[in-house]
Amino acid sequence: MTATTATPRKPVHLAVYDTLADWETGHATAHLARAGYEIRTVGPTTAPVTSIGGLRITPDLALADLSPEDSALLILPGADLWDSSDDLAPFARTARAFLAAGTPVAAICGATAGLAREGLLDDRDHTGAVSFYLAATGYAGGARYVETDAVTDGGLITAGPTEPVAFAREILGLLGVFDGEVLDAWYRLFHHSDAGAYEVLAAAGAA
């Protein structure tokens, strides 16, 4: 009898670039890593970048070397550069390639504006910092804007800058780390400090 080997999970790729908002993705990456996902950072090149908080990060790989077929998810955090220059437009184009290949993308804060400029929000329900922020990009998807904490539609997760926990909730649900009652309890614990939610997580072995 031949032993079978489980197919290893593909890594999750976290985009990193100068001025990235380092508070926006920590909940997601920490709990993905605890669930067994490798988190790999991808930068414009492999040169170090510096976050808004002054963290210096050396990317694991350059954007040109990233392939949707080798990834479980691409996470795009916000950054001042999304609105102050076109430097991050290549990340939006990569998001288009990911979605076309059926590999999900998660964008928060300024990254949603980058995707709006790329036309990726025109035909998907989405959210962001505020509707008029995205409207300023000139995109055609204003009718699909949803006033809520985070949205998943067509393989794309979007959230505003004040919703890192809701952003993580959508990511953890999409990748099947938690679901149902456990996912709801995780969100209530980390977003609402609901102590009773911990009991649900502990009973499910997810605490």
MIDOSE-1310 file (N, C-alpha, C; in nm, 2 decimals, decimal comma, always signed):
residues 207
mtat	+0,08/-0,12/+0,00/+0,00/+0,00/+0,00/+0,09/+0,12/+0,00; +0,06/+0,22/-0,09/+0,14/+0,34/-0,10/+0,08/+0,45/-0,01; +0,17/+0,51/+0,07/+0,13/+0,62/+0,15/+0,10/+0,74/+0,07; -0,01/+0,82/+0,11/-0,04/+0,94/+0,04/+0,02/+1,06/+0,11
tatp	+0,06/+1,16/+0,04/+0,11/+1,28/+0,10/+0,02/+1,39/+0,08; -0,02/+1,47/+0,18/-0,10/+1,58/+0,17/-0,04/+1,69/+0,08; -0,12/+1,75/+0,00/-0,06/+1,86/-0,09/-0,03/+1,98/+0,00; +0,09/+2,03/+0,00/+0,13/+2,14/+0,08/+0,05/+2,26/+0,04
rkpv	+0,02/+2,35/+0,14/-0,05/+2,47/+0,12/+0,04/+2,57/+0,04; -0,01/+2,64/-0,05/+0,06/+2,75/-0,11/+0,08/+2,86/-0,02; +0,19/+2,94/-0,03/+0,21/+3,05/+0,07/+0,11/+3,16/+0,04; +0,09/+3,25/+0,14/+0,02/+3,37/+0,13/+0,13/+3,48/+0,10
hlav	+0,10/+3,57/+0,01/+0,20/+3,67/-0,03/+0,15/+3,81/+0,02; +0,23/+3,87/+0,10/+0,20/+4,00/+0,16/+0,29/+4,11/+0,09; +0,22/+4,20/+0,02/+0,29/+4,30/-0,05/+0,35/+4,40/+0,05; +0,48/+4,44/+0,03/+0,54/+4,54/+0,11/+0,61/+4,64/+0,03
ydtl	+0,59/+4,77/+0,07/+0,65/+4,88/+0,00/+0,66/+5,00/+0,09; +0,74/+5,09/+0,05/+0,76/+5,21/+0,14/+0,63/+5,27/+0,17; +0,62/+5,32/+0,29/+0,50/+5,39/+0,35/+0,38/+5,29/+0,38; +0,41/+5,16/+0,37/+0,29/+5,07/+0,40/+0,24/+5,09/+0,54
adwe	+0,11/+5,07/+0,55/+0,04/+5,09/+0,68/+0,05/+4,96/+0,76; +0,15/+4,95/+0,85/+0,19/+4,82/+0,91/+0,09/+4,77/+1,01; -0,01/+4,85/+1,05/-0,12/+4,80/+1,14/-0,23/+4,73/+1,08; -0,24/+4,73/+0,95/-0,36/+4,68/+0,88/-0,36/+4,53/+0,85
tgha	-0,25/+4,47/+0,85/-0,25/+4,33/+0,81/-0,20/+4,23/+0,92; -0,17/+4,28/+1,04/-0,11/+4,19/+1,14/-0,21/+4,09/+1,19; -0,33/+4,12/+1,21/-0,43/+4,01/+1,25/-0,44/+3,90/+1,15; -0,44/+3,94/+1,02/-0,46/+3,84/+0,92/-0,33/+3,75/+0,91
tahl	-0,21/+3,81/+0,90/-0,09/+3,73/+0,88/-0,06/+3,65/+1,00; -0,08/+3,70/+1,12/-0,05/+3,62/+1,24/-0,14/+3,50/+1,25; -0,27/+3,51/+1,23/-0,35/+3,39/+1,24/-0,34/+3,30/+1,12; -0,30/+3,35/+1,00/-0,27/+3,26/+0,89/-0,15/+3,18/+0,92
arag	-0,05/+3,24/+0,98/+0,07/+3,17/+1,01/+0,05/+3,07/+1,12; -0,03/+3,10/+1,22/-0,07/+3,00/+1,32/-0,15/+2,88/+1,26; -0,21/+2,91/+1,15/-0,29/+2,80/+1,09/-0,21/+2,72/+0,99; -0,08/+2,76/+0,98/+0,01/+2,68/+0,89/+0,05/+2,74/+0,76
yeir	+0,00/+2,86/+0,73/+0,03/+2,92/+0,61/+0,17/+2,99/+0,62; +0,25/+2,97/+0,52/+0,38/+3,05/+0,51/+0,34/+3,19/+0,46; +0,40/+3,29/+0,53/+0,38/+3,43/+0,48/+0,50/+3,47/+0,41; +0,50/+3,51/+0,29/+0,61/+3,55/+0,21/+0,59/+3,70/+0,17
tvgp	+0,68/+3,78/+0,19/+0,67/+3,92/+0,16/+0,72/+3,95/+0,01; +0,65/+4,03/-0,06/+0,69/+4,06/-0,20/+0,70/+4,21/-0,21; +0,81/+4,26/-0,26/+0,83/+4,41/-0,28/+0,85/+4,44/-0,42; +0,86/+4,57/-0,45/+0,89/+4,61/-0,59/+1,01/+4,55/-0,64
ttap	+1,11/+4,54/-0,56/+1,23/+4,46/-0,58/+1,26/+4,39/-0,45; +1,38/+4,33/-0,43/+1,42/+4,27/-0,31/+1,49/+4,37/-0,22; +1,50/+4,50/-0,26/+1,56/+4,60/-0,17/+1,47/+4,63/-0,05; +1,53/+4,66/+0,07/+1,45/+4,68/+0,19/+1,35/+4,80/+0,17
vtsi	+1,24/+4,79/+0,23/+1,14/+4,90/+0,23/+1,11/+4,94/+0,38; +1,05/+5,06/+0,39/+1,03/+5,11/+0,53/+0,88/+5,14/+0,54; +0,82/+5,09/+0,65/+0,67/+5,11/+0,67/+0,65/+5,25/+0,73; +0,52/+5,29/+0,74/+0,49/+5,42/+0,81/+0,54/+5,42/+0,95
gglr	+0,53/+5,30/+1,01/+0,58/+5,29/+1,15/+0,73/+5,28/+1,17; +0,80/+5,29/+1,06/+0,95/+5,28/+1,06/+1,01/+5,14/+1,06; +0,93/+5,04/+1,04/+0,98/+4,90/+1,03/+1,05/+4,89/+0,90; +1,17/+4,83/+0,90/+1,25/+4,81/+0,78/+1,23/+4,66/+0,74
itpd	+1,18/+4,63/+0,62/+1,15/+4,50/+0,58/+1,22/+4,46/+0,45; +1,29/+4,35/+0,45/+1,36/+4,30/+0,33/+1,26/+4,20/+0,26; +1,21/+4,23/+0,15/+1,12/+4,14/+0,08/+1,18/+4,00/+0,05; +1,10/+3,90/+0,06/+1,14/+3,76/+0,02/+1,16/+3,75/-0,13
lala	+1,08/+3,82/-0,20/+1,09/+3,81/-0,35/+1,05/+3,94/-0,41; +1,08/+3,96/-0,54/+1,04/+4,08/-0,61/+0,91/+4,05/-0,68; +0,83/+4,16/-0,71/+0,70/+4,14/-0,77/+0,71/+4,07/-0,90; +0,82/+4,10/-0,98/+0,83/+4,04/-1,11/+0,84/+3,89/-1,10
dlsp	+0,88/+3,84/-0,99/+0,90/+3,69/-0,97/+0,78/+3,62/-0,91; +0,67/+3,70/-0,89/+0,55/+3,64/-0,82/+0,45/+3,59/-0,93; +0,40/+3,47/-0,91/+0,31/+3,41/-1,00/+0,18/+3,37/-0,93; +0,07/+3,40/-0,98/-0,06/+3,36/-0,92/-0,07/+3,21/-0,89
edsa	-0,01/+3,13/-0,97/-0,02/+2,98/-0,96/+0,06/+2,93/-0,84; +0,15/+3,02/-0,78/+0,23/+2,98/-0,67/+0,18/+3,04/-0,54; +0,06/+3,09/-0,54/+0,02/+3,17/-0,42/-0,13/+3,13/-0,38; -0,15/+3,13/-0,25/-0,29/+3,11/-0,21/-0,37/+3,24/-0,20
llil	-0,30/+3,35/-0,19/-0,36/+3,48/-0,17/-0,26/+3,59/-0,18; -0,30/+3,71/-0,24/-0,21/+3,83/-0,24/-0,28/+3,93/-0,15; -0,21/+3,98/-0,05/-0,26/+4,08/+0,04/-0,19/+4,22/+0,01; -0,27/+4,32/-0,02/-0,22/+4,45/-0,05/-0,26/+4,55/+0,06
pgad	-0,17/+4,59/+0,15/-0,20/+4,69/+0,25/-0,20/+4,83/+0,19; -0,26/+4,92/+0,27/-0,25/+5,06/+0,23/-0,11/+5,12/+0,24; -0,09/+5,23/+0,18/+0,03/+5,30/+0,18/+0,01/+5,44/+0,13; +0,09/+5,54/+0,17/+0,08/+5,68/+0,12/+0,11/+5,67/-0,03
lwds	+0,19/+5,58/-0,08/+0,23/+5,58/-0,22/+0,12/+5,55/-0,31; +0,01/+5,48/-0,26/-0,10/+5,45/-0,35/-0,17/+5,58/-0,40; -0,16/+5,69/-0,33/-0,22/+5,81/-0,37/-0,13/+5,92/-0,41; +0,00/+5,91/-0,38/+0,09/+6,02/-0,41/+0,18/+5,99/-0,54
sddl	+0,17/+5,87/-0,59/+0,25/+5,85/-0,72/+0,19/+5,72/-0,79; +0,25/+5,69/-0,90/+0,21/+5,56/-0,97/+0,30/+5,45/-0,94; +0,38/+5,46/-0,83/+0,48/+5,36/-0,80/+0,42/+5,22/-0,78; +0,30/+5,22/-0,72/+0,24/+5,09/-0,68/+0,15/+5,04/-0,79
apfa	+0,13/+5,11/-0,90/+0,04/+5,06/-1,00/+0,08/+4,91/-1,05; +0,21/+4,87/-1,05/+0,24/+4,73/-1,09/+0,17/+4,63/-0,99; +0,15/+4,67/-0,87/+0,09/+4,58/-0,77/-0,06/+4,56/-0,81; -0,12/+4,67/-0,86/-0,26/+4,66/-0,90/-0,27/+4,58/-1,03
rtar	-0,18/+4,59/-1,12/-0,18/+4,51/-1,24/-0,16/+4,36/-1,20; -0,07/+4,33/-1,10/-0,06/+4,20/-1,05/-0,18/+4,14/-0,99; -0,26/+4,23/-0,92/-0,39/+4,19/-0,86/-0,48/+4,14/-0,98; -0,48/+4,22/-1,09/-0,56/+4,18/-1,20/-0,53/+4,04/-1,25
afla	-0,40/+4,01/-1,26/-0,35/+3,88/-1,31/-0,39/+3,77/-1,21; -0,38/+3,80/-1,08/-0,42/+3,70/-0,98/-0,57/+3,67/-0,99; -0,65/+3,77/-1,00/-0,80/+3,75/-1,01/-0,83/+3,67/-1,14; -0,77/+3,71/-1,25/-0,79/+3,64/-1,37/-0,76/+3,49/-1,37
agtp	-0,66/+3,46/-1,28/-0,61/+3,32/-1,27/-0,69/+3,25/-1,16; -0,78/+3,32/-1,09/-0,86/+3,25/-0,99/-0,80/+3,25/-0,85; -0,69/+3,33/-0,84/-0,62/+3,34/-0,71/-0,67/+3,46/-0,64; -0,72/+3,45/-0,51/-0,78/+3,57/-0,45/-0,68/+3,68/-0,41
vaai	-0,74/+3,80/-0,39/-0,67/+3,92/-0,36/-0,74/+3,99/-0,24; -0,67/+4,04/-0,15/-0,73/+4,12/-0,04/-0,66/+4,25/-0,03; -0,74/+4,36/-0,04/-0,69/+4,50/-0,04/-0,75/+4,58/+0,07; -0,68/+4,66/+0,13/-0,73/+4,74/+0,24/-0,68/+4,89/+0,22
cgat	-0,76/+4,98/+0,27/-0,72/+5,12/+0,27/-0,68/+5,17/+0,13; -0,57/+5,24/+0,12/-0,53/+5,29/-0,01/-0,51/+5,20/-0,12; -0,49/+5,07/-0,09/-0,48/+4,97/-0,20/-0,62/+4,96/-0,27; -0,73/+4,98/-0,20/-0,86/+4,98/-0,27/-0,86/+5,09/-0,38
agla	-0,80/+5,20/-0,36/-0,80/+5,31/-0,46/-0,71/+5,26/-0,58; -0,60/+5,19/-0,55/-0,52/+5,14/-0,66/-0,59/+5,04/-0,74; -0,67/+4,96/-0,68/-0,75/+4,86/-0,76/-0,87/+4,93/-0,83; -0,92/+5,04/-0,77/-1,03/+5,11/-0,84/-0,97/+5,17/-0,97
regl	-0,85/+5,23/-0,96/-0,79/+5,29/-1,08/-0,76/+5,18/-1,19; -0,74/+5,06/-1,15/-0,71/+4,95/-1,24/-0,84/+4,89/-1,30; -0,95/+4,94/-1,25/-1,08/+4,89/-1,30/-1,13/+4,76/-1,23; -1,07/+4,72/-1,13/-1,10/+4,59/-1,06/-1,23/+4,60/-0,97
lddr	-1,27/+4,72/-0,94/-1,39/+4,74/-0,85/-1,51/+4,78/-0,93; -1,50/+4,79/-1,06/-1,61/+4,84/-1,14/-1,73/+4,74/-1,14; -1,70/+4,61/-1,14/-1,80/+4,51/-1,15/-1,80/+4,41/-1,03; -1,75/+4,46/-0,91/-1,76/+4,38/-0,79/-1,81/+4,47/-0,68
dhtg	-1,89/+4,41/-0,59/-1,92/+4,48/-0,46/-1,79/+4,50/-0,39; -1,78/+4,62/-0,32/-1,66/+4,65/-0,25/-1,68/+4,76/-0,15; -1,58/+4,78/-0,07/-1,59/+4,89/+0,03/-1,45/+4,95/+0,03; -1,43/+5,05/+0,12/-1,30/+5,12/+0,13/-1,31/+5,22/+0,25
avsf	-1,22/+5,32/+0,24/-1,22/+5,42/+0,35/-1,35/+5,50/+0,36; -1,40/+5,54/+0,24/-1,53/+5,61/+0,23/-1,56/+5,62/+0,08; -1,68/+5,63/+0,04/-1,72/+5,63/-0,10/-1,66/+5,74/-0,18; -1,65/+5,86/-0,13/-1,60/+5,97/-0,21/-1,45/+5,96/-0,23
ylaa	-1,38/+5,88/-0,14/-1,24/+5,86/-0,16/-1,21/+5,78/-0,29; -1,29/+5,67/-0,30/-1,28/+5,59/-0,43/-1,34/+5,67/-0,55; -1,44/+5,75/-0,53/-1,50/+5,82/-0,64/-1,39/+5,92/-0,70; -1,30/+5,97/-0,62/-1,20/+6,06/-0,67/-1,10/+5,99/-0,76
tgya	-1,10/+5,86/-0,77/-1,02/+5,79/-0,87/-1,07/+5,80/-1,01; -1,20/+5,83/-1,02/-1,27/+5,84/-1,15/-1,32/+5,70/-1,20; -1,32/+5,60/-1,10/-1,36/+5,47/-1,14/-1,51/+5,46/-1,17; -1,55/+5,35/-1,23/-1,69/+5,34/-1,28/-1,77/+5,25/-1,18
ggar	-1,72/+5,22/-1,07/-1,79/+5,12/-0,98/-1,86/+5,18/-0,86; -1,89/+5,31/-0,86/-1,95/+5,37/-0,75/-2,08/+5,30/-0,70; -2,16/+5,25/-0,80/-2,29/+5,19/-0,76/-2,27/+5,06/-0,69; -2,15/+5,00/-0,69/-2,12/+4,88/-0,62/-2,06/+4,90/-0,49
yvet	-2,04/+5,02/-0,45/-1,98/+5,05/-0,31/-2,08/+5,01/-0,20; -2,03/+4,95/-0,10/-2,11/+4,90/+0,01/-2,06/+4,97/+0,14; -2,15/+5,03/+0,22/-2,12/+5,09/+0,34/-2,11/+4,98/+0,45; -2,00/+4,92/+0,46/-1,98/+4,81/+0,56/-1,83/+4,80/+0,60
davt	-1,80/+4,71/+0,69/-1,66/+4,70/+0,74/-1,57/+4,63/+0,64; -1,62/+4,53/+0,57/-1,53/+4,46/+0,48/-1,63/+4,38/+0,38; -1,58/+4,36/+0,26/-1,66/+4,29/+0,16/-1,58/+4,19/+0,08; -1,64/+4,08/+0,05/-1,58/+3,98/-0,04/-1,67/+3,96/-0,15
dggl	-1,61/+3,97/-0,27/-1,69/+3,95/-0,40/-1,60/+3,91/-0,51; -1,63/+3,81/-0,58/-1,55/+3,77/-0,70/-1,40/+3,74/-0,67; -1,38/+3,68/-0,55/-1,24/+3,65/-0,52/-1,16/+3,77/-0,46; -1,23/+3,89/-0,44/-1,16/+4,01/-0,40/-1,22/+4,05/-0,26
itag	-1,13/+4,07/-0,17/-1,17/+4,13/-0,04/-1,12/+4,27/-0,03; -1,21/+4,36/+0,02/-1,18/+4,50/+0,04/-1,22/+4,54/+0,18; -1,15/+4,64/+0,23/-1,18/+4,70/+0,36/-1,12/+4,83/+0,38; -1,17/+4,91/+0,47/-1,12/+5,05/+0,50/-1,01/+5,04/+0,60
ptep	-0,94/+5,15/+0,62/-0,82/+5,15/+0,71/-0,85/+5,13/+0,86; -0,97/+5,15/+0,90/-1,01/+5,13/+1,04/-1,06/+4,99/+1,07; -1,05/+4,90/+0,97/-1,12/+4,77/+0,99/-1,02/+4,65/+0,97; -0,90/+4,66/+1,03/-0,81/+4,54/+1,01/-0,86/+4,41/+1,06
vafa	-0,95/+4,41/+1,17/-1,00/+4,29/+1,22/-1,10/+4,23/+1,12; -1,19/+4,31/+1,07/-1,29/+4,27/+0,97/-1,22/+4,22/+0,85; -1,11/+4,29/+0,81/-1,03/+4,25/+0,69/-0,98/+4,11/+0,72; -0,92/+4,09/+0,83/-0,87/+3,95/+0,87/-0,98/+3,85/+0,87
reil	-1,10/+3,89/+0,92/-1,21/+3,79/+0,93/-1,24/+3,74/+0,79; -1,25/+3,83/+0,69/-1,28/+3,79/+0,55/-1,17/+3,70/+0,50; -1,05/+3,73/+0,53/-0,94/+3,65/+0,48/-0,94/+3,51/+0,54; -0,96/+3,50/+0,67/-0,96/+3,37/+0,74/-1,08/+3,29/+0,70
gllg	-1,19/+3,36/+0,67/-1,30/+3,28/+0,62/-1,28/+3,23/+0,48; -1,23/+3,32/+0,39/-1,21/+3,28/+0,25/-1,11/+3,16/+0,24; -1,01/+3,16/+0,32/-0,91/+3,05/+0,31/-0,95/+2,93/+0,40; -1,06/+2,94/+0,47/-1,11/+2,83/+0,55/-1,04/+2,80/+0,68
vfdg	-0,97/+2,90/+0,73/-0,90/+2,89/+0,86/-1,01/+2,87/+0,97; -1,11/+2,96/+0,97/-1,22/+2,95/+1,06/-1,35/+2,96/+0,97; -1,46/+2,91/+1,02/-1,59/+2,94/+0,96/-1,70/+2,93/+1,06; -1,82/+2,97/+1,01/-1,94/+2,96/+1,10/-1,92/+3,03/+1,23
evld	-1,96/+2,96/+1,34/-1,96/+3,01/+1,47/-1,82/+3,04/+1,52; -1,72/+2,97/+1,48/-1,59/+2,99/+1,52/-1,53/+3,12/+1,46; -1,56/+3,15/+1,34/-1,52/+3,27/+1,27/-1,59/+3,39/+1,34; -1,72/+3,38/+1,37/-1,79/+3,48/+1,43/-1,73/+3,51/+1,57
awyr	-1,70/+3,40/+1,64/-1,64/+3,42/+1,78/-1,51/+3,49/+1,77; -1,43/+3,45/+1,67/-1,29/+3,51/+1,65/-1,31/+3,66/+1,63; -1,41/+3,70/+1,55/-1,43/+3,84/+1,52/-1,48/+3,92/+1,65; -1,57/+3,85/+1,72/-1,62/+3,92/+1,84/-1,52/+3,93/+1,95
lfhh	-1,42/+3,84/+1,95/-1,32/+3,85/+2,05/-1,22/+3,97/+2,02; -1,18/+3,97/+1,90/-1,07/+4,07/+1,86/-1,13/+4,20/+1,82; -1,25/+4,21/+1,78/-1,31/+4,34/+1,74/-1,39/+4,40/+1,86; -1,46/+4,32/+1,93/-1,55/+4,37/+2,04/-1,50/+4,34/+2,18
sdag	-1,39/+4,27/+2,19/-1,34/+4,23/+2,32/-1,44/+4,15/+2,40; -1,52/+4,07/+2,33/-1,62/+3,98/+2,39/-1,56/+3,86/+2,45; -1,54/+3,87/+2,59/-1,48/+3,76/+2,66/-1,55/+3,62/+2,64; -1,68/+3,63/+2,62/-1,75/+3,50/+2,60/-1,72/+3,43/+2,47
ayev	-1,67/+3,51/+2,38/-1,63/+3,45/+2,25/-1,51/+3,36/+2,26; -1,42/+3,38/+2,37/-1,31/+3,30/+2,39/-1,34/+3,16/+2,42; -1,45/+3,14/+2,49/-1,49/+3,00/+2,52/-1,53/+2,92/+2,40; -1,59/+2,99/+2,30/-1,62/+2,92/+2,17/-1,49/+2,88/+2,10
laaa	-1,39/+2,97/+2,10/-1,27/+2,94/+2,03/-1,19/+2,83/+2,10; -1,19/+2,83/+2,24/-1,12/+2,73/+2,31/-1,19/+2,59/+2,29; -1,32/+2,59/+2,29/-1,39/+2,46/+2,27/-1,36/+2,40/+2,13; -1,33/+2,49/+2,03/-1,30/+2,45/+1,90/-1,15/+2,43/+1,87
gaa	-1,07/+2,45/+1,98/-0,93/+2,44/+1,97/-0,86/+2,55/+1,88; -0,93/+2,66/+1,88/-0,89/+2,77/+1,80/-0,83/+2,89/+1,88; -0,83/+2,87/+2,01/-0,78/+2,98/+2,10/-0,63/+2,99/+2,10
